[in-house]
Amino acid sequence: MSRASTQPEPSPEEEGLHSDLDLRASLFAMCWSCFYSLINVPSRDILTRNPLVYWSDVIGCEDAKRSVKEAVVFPLQYPELFHGPLLSESWRGVLLFGPPGVGKTMLAKAVATECGTTFFNVSAPTVVSKWRGDSEKLIRCLFELAIAQQPSTIFIDEIDSLMSQRGGGDFEHEGSRRLKTELLIQMDGLTKRSCEKCQVFVLAASNLPWDLDQAMLRRLEKRILVDFPDAPSRFRMAKTFVGEYACEAAIEGIAETVASKTNGWSGDDIRLLCKEAAMRPLREFFESAGSAQGVAVRKVAREDVVQALKTVSPAGGDGHGMRHRYHGWARNFGSV
C-alpha cells in the first residue's frame, strides 16, 4: 500500500515572504502600467516626426531666421566648425517672442524639418494633469523621450502659460510650482549632458515674454524678437495668398495695395484679409448666378481688397502700441 505524498506546510516566515513578493510584483506591474501610460502621452499627442514646413514657407522674419539658424541649425549641420570651450556647447534654449500670428510656430517647425530632427510640439494642456505628481512625470518622460529620439526639438508653445513668474504667494498652486521646478531641472539636465553631445534643443514661443519667470529666461539663452512683417514681406505674402485666385496682370497691384495698407498687421491678419477678398467673387456668384452651369467665378481684383479692408481689422489693433512694448522688452532682455 503506497503512502500518500503530502506537501510540507509553509512556515509563517515563508508565507510572509511569498505575500511580500506578490505585493511587490503587483506594485511593479501597477507602476509600469502608470509609467507606460505617461510616456505614451508625449509619443501619442505631441510627437511629430516631420512637420513638413521649410524655410521658404516662412515669409519675412529674416533676422529671426538668421538667429535661429546660428543657434540651432548650423551646429547640427556643421559640427566640425563648432569646437572649443565656447562653441562646442550649442545653445540649449531659444525663446521666440513677439505678437500673435507672426510665424513663431512656423519657424520652430521649419527648424525641425530642415534639420531632420524629431519634433515635440508641447502646450500646457498636454503636460498638465489633475492627478498629483503626474505633470512632473510627464515633463520628465518628455525629456527622456526626446533624448532617446535625438536629435530632437522640443517646442513649447505659449510657454508663459506654463512658466509664469513664481512667488505669487497664496495665488499659485503647489502643483504649478512643482511643474515649473521640474521643467527647470530638466532643462538644466540638458546642459549637464553637453559633454555627451546631447542633441536636444528647446524652442519656446511666447506672446507675453514679460510674464516669464526669471529662472526660465536664464535657461532660454537666446531670446529672439519675431516682429510684424515689413512692407516687402507683406507684398510677398499677398502675392502668395491671392496668386491662385487673381489674374496674373492684377496680382502686382493687389499685392501693392495690401502691402501699403497693412502696416502693423501680422501675417495671419494679412492671410484673413486676402481670404475675405477671395470670398467676394464667390458671394457674387451665389447671389446672382447661383449654381447655373456655364457661369464662371470671376477673378479677384484690386477692388475686392479695398472692400475687404473695410470689414477686416487686425487682431492687435494698429499694432503700434504693441510693437513699442515688444521692442522695449527686446532692448532689455532680447538677443539676436
C-alpha positions in Angstrom: 0.0 0.0 0.0 1.6 3.3 -1.2 1.8 6.1 1.2 0.1 9.3 0.2 2.5 12.1 -0.5 1.9 15.2 1.5 3.4 18.7 0.9 5.0 20.3 4.0 3.1 23.2 5.2 4.9 26.6 4.7 6.2 28.3 7.8 4.8 31.7 8.8 8.1 33.3 7.6 7.7 31.7 4.2 4.1 32.7 3.9 5.2 36.3 4.7 7.9 36.2 2.1 5.5 34.9 -0.6 2.9 37.5 0.2 5.6 40.2 0.2 6.9 39.1 -3.2 3.3 39.0 -4.6 2.7 42.5 -3.3 6.0 43.8 -4.9 5.1 42.2 -8.2 1.6 43.8 -8.1 3.1 47.2 -7.2 5.7 46.8 -10.0 3.0 45.9 -12.5 1.0 48.9 -11.4 3.9 51.3 -11.6 4.9 50.1 -15.0 1.4 50.5 -16.3 1.3 54.1 -15.0 4.7 54.8 -16.5 3.7 53.3 -19.8 0.5 55.4 -19.9 2.5 58.5 -19.0 5.2 58.0 -21.6 2.6 57.3 -24.2 1.2 60.8 -23.8 4.2 62.6 -25.3 4.6 60.0 -28.1 0.9 59.9 -28.9 -0.2 63.5 -28.5 2.8 65.8 -29.1 5.3 63.9 -31.3 5.6 64.8 -34.9 8.4 63.2 -36.9 8.4 65.7 -39.8 6.3 68.9 -39.7 7.0 69.5 -43.5 7.5 73.2 -43.0 10.5 74.7 -44.9 12.4 78.0 -44.7 10.7 79.1 -47.9 7.3 78.7 -46.3 8.2 81.3 -43.7 7.9 84.7 -45.4 9.8 87.5 -43.8 11.3 87.1 -40.3 14.7 87.4 -41.8 16.5 88.5 -38.6 14.8 85.8 -36.6 15.6 83.1 -39.2 19.3 84.1 -39.2 19.4 84.0 -35.4 17.6 80.6 -35.2 20.0 79.1 -37.8 23.0 80.3 -35.9 21.7 78.9 -32.6 20.2 75.6 -33.7 20.7 74.7 -37.4 24.4 75.3 -38.1 25.7 73.4 -35.0 23.8 70.4 -36.3 24.8 70.7 -39.9 28.4 71.7 -39.4 29.6 70.2 -36.1 33.2 70.3 -37.1 33.2 74.1 -37.1 31.8 74.3 -33.5 34.6 73.3 -31.2 36.4 74.6 -28.1 35.1 75.6 -24.7 32.6 78.1 -26.0 31.3 76.9 -29.4 31.3 73.1 -28.6 28.3 73.7 -26.3 25.5 74.8 -28.6 22.5 76.9 -27.4 20.2 74.7 -25.4 17.2 77.0 -25.2 15.8 79.6 -27.6 12.8 81.9 -27.0 10.8 83.3 -29.9 8.7 86.2 -28.7 6.5 88.6 -30.5 2.9 89.4 -31.4 0.4 86.7 -32.2 0.3 85.4 -35.8 3.8 86.5 -36.9 5.2 83.0 -37.6 6.8 81.8 -34.4 5.4 78.3 -34.6 6.2 78.0 -38.3 9.8 79.0 -37.5 10.1 76.2 -35.0 8.6 73.7 -37.4 11.0 74.8 -40.1 13.9 74.1 -37.8 12.7 70.6 -37.2 12.1 69.9 -40.9 15.4 71.4 -42.2 17.5 69.8 -39.5 15.7 66.4 -39.8 15.1 66.4 -36.0 12.2 64.7 -34.2 9.7 67.5 -33.3 7.9 67.6 -30.0 5.0 70.1 -30.1 4.2 70.9 -26.4 1.5 73.1 -24.9 0.0 73.4 -21.5 -2.9 71.0 -21.9 -0.7 68.2 -22.9 1.6 68.2 -19.8 -0.8 69.5 -17.1 -2.7 66.7 -15.3 -5.2 66.8 -12.5 -3.5 63.9 -10.7 -0.9 64.8 -8.1 2.6 64.3 -9.4 1.6 63.3 -13.0 2.6 66.7 -14.5 6.1 66.4 -13.3 6.3 62.8 -14.5 5.1 63.9 -18.0 7.8 66.6 -18.2 10.4 64.0 -17.2 9.1 61.5 -19.7 9.1 64.2 -22.4 12.7 65.0 -22.0 13.8 61.3 -21.7 11.9 60.5 -24.9 13.5 63.5 -26.6 16.9 62.3 -25.6 16.1 58.8 -26.8 14.9 60.2 -30.2 17.7 62.8 -30.6 18.5 64.9 -32.5 15.2 66.3 -31.4 13.5 69.7 -30.9 11.1 70.4 -28.0 8.8 73.2 -29.0 6.9 74.7 -26.1 4.1 76.9 -27.4 2.7 79.7 -25.2 5.4 79.0 -22.6 4.1 81.9 -20.4 1.1 79.7 -19.5 3.5 77.1 -18.0 6.3 79.3 -16.7 4.8 82.5 -15.4 6.7 84.2 -12.6 6.9 82.3 -9.3 6.4 83.8 -5.9 2.7 84.5 -6.2 2.1 83.6 -2.6 -1.3 82.0 -1.9 -2.4 82.6 -5.5 0.0 80.0 -7.0 -1.0 76.3 -6.7 1.5 73.9 -5.3 1.2 71.6 -8.3 2.1 74.6 -10.6 5.3 75.3 -8.6 6.3 71.6 -8.8 5.8 71.5 -12.6 7.9 74.7 -13.0 10.6 73.3 -10.9 10.7 70.0 -12.8 10.9 71.8 -16.1 13.8 74.0 -14.9 15.6 70.9 -13.6 15.2 69.0 -16.9 16.5 72.0 -18.9 19.5 72.1 -16.6 20.0 68.4 -17.3 20.4 69.2 -21.0 23.4 71.4 -20.1 25.0 68.8 -18.0 24.7 66.3 -20.8 26.7 68.7 -23.1 29.8 66.6 -22.8 27.9 63.7 -24.2 26.9 65.7 -27.3 23.2 65.7 -26.3 21.4 67.0 -29.4 18.1 68.1 -27.7 17.1 71.7 -28.2 14.3 73.6 -26.5 12.4 76.2 -28.6 9.8 78.2 -26.8 7.3 80.8 -28.1 5.5 83.5 -26.1 3.3 86.4 -26.8 3.8 87.7 -23.2 7.6 87.4 -22.6 7.4 89.9 -19.7 5.4 87.3 -17.7 8.1 84.6 -17.8 9.9 83.5 -14.7 13.5 84.9 -14.5 15.0 81.4 -14.0 13.4 80.3 -17.2 14.8 83.3 -19.0 18.3 82.3 -17.9 17.8 78.9 -19.4 16.4 80.3 -22.7 19.9 81.6 -23.6 18.9 83.2 -26.9 15.8 85.5 -26.9 14.7 86.5 -30.4 12.1 89.0 -31.4 9.8 87.9 -34.2 8.3 91.2 -35.4 5.5 92.3 -37.6 6.3 91.8 -41.3 7.8 94.7 -43.2 6.5 96.1 -46.5 8.4 93.7 -48.8 7.3 90.7 -46.7 3.7 91.9 -46.8 4.0 92.2 -50.6 5.3 88.6 -50.9 2.6 87.3 -48.6 -0.2 88.9 -50.6 1.2 87.5 -53.9 1.4 84.1 -52.3 -2.1 84.2 -50.9 -4.0 85.6 -53.9 -1.9 84.2 -56.6 -4.3 81.3 -57.3 -7.4 83.5 -57.4 -6.4 86.6 -59.3 -5.4 87.0 -62.9 -1.6 87.4 -63.5 -1.9 91.1 -64.6 -3.7 92.1 -61.4 -1.5 90.3 -58.8 1.1 93.1 -58.6 -1.5 95.8 -58.0 -3.3 93.7 -55.4 -0.1 92.9 -53.5 1.0 96.6 -53.6 -2.4 97.6 -52.1 -2.1 95.0 -49.3 1.5 96.0 -48.5 0.7 99.7 -48.3 -2.5 99.4 -46.2 -1.4 96.7 -43.6 1.4 98.3 -41.7 1.3 96.8 -38.2 -0.6 93.7 -39.3 0.6 90.2 -38.6 1.0 87.6 -41.3 -2.2 85.8 -40.1 -4.1 89.1 -40.3 -3.0 89.5 -43.9 -4.0 85.9 -44.7 -7.5 86.6 -43.4 -7.7 89.8 -45.4 -6.8 88.0 -48.6 -9.3 85.3 -47.7 -12.1 87.8 -47.4 -11.1 89.4 -50.7 -11.2 85.9 -52.4 -14.7 85.3 -50.9 -16.2 88.3 -52.6 -16.4 86.8 -56.1 -17.9 83.7 -54.7 -20.6 85.7 -52.9 -21.5 87.5 -56.2 -21.6 84.1 -57.9 -24.0 82.6 -55.4 -26.2 85.8 -55.2 -26.6 86.3 -59.0 -26.0 83.1 -61.0 -26.3 80.6 -58.2 -25.3 77.2 -59.5 -26.1 77.9 -63.1 -24.0 75.9 -65.5 -21.6 77.7 -67.7 -21.2 80.7 -65.4 -17.6 81.1 -64.2 -16.5 82.7 -61.0 -14.6 85.9 -61.8 -11.0 86.5 -60.6 -10.1 88.6 -57.6 -9.5 92.2 -58.4 -7.9 95.1 -56.5 -11.3 96.5 -55.6 -12.0 93.3 -53.7 -9.1 94.0 -51.4 -10.2 97.7 -51.0 -13.6 96.5 -49.9 -12.2 93.8 -47.7 -10.1 96.4 -45.8 -13.4 98.0 -44.7 -14.6 94.8 -43.0 -11.4 93.1 -41.7 -9.3 94.5 -38.9 -6.1 93.3 -37.4 -6.4 91.3 -34.1 -4.0 93.6 -32.3 -5.4 96.9 -33.5 -3.0 99.1 -35.4 0.0 97.3 -33.8 1.9 100.4 -32.9 1.4 100.2 -29.1 2.1 96.5 -29.1 5.2 96.9 -31.2 6.6 99.5 -28.8 6.2 97.2 -25.9 7.9 94.2 -27.6 10.8 96.4 -28.8 11.2 97.8 -25.3 11.4 94.3 -23.8 13.8 93.2 -26.6 16.1 96.1 -25.7 16.3 95.0 -22.1 16.2 91.2 -22.4 16.5 90.2 -26.0 19.4 88.8 -28.0 19.8 88.4 -31.8 
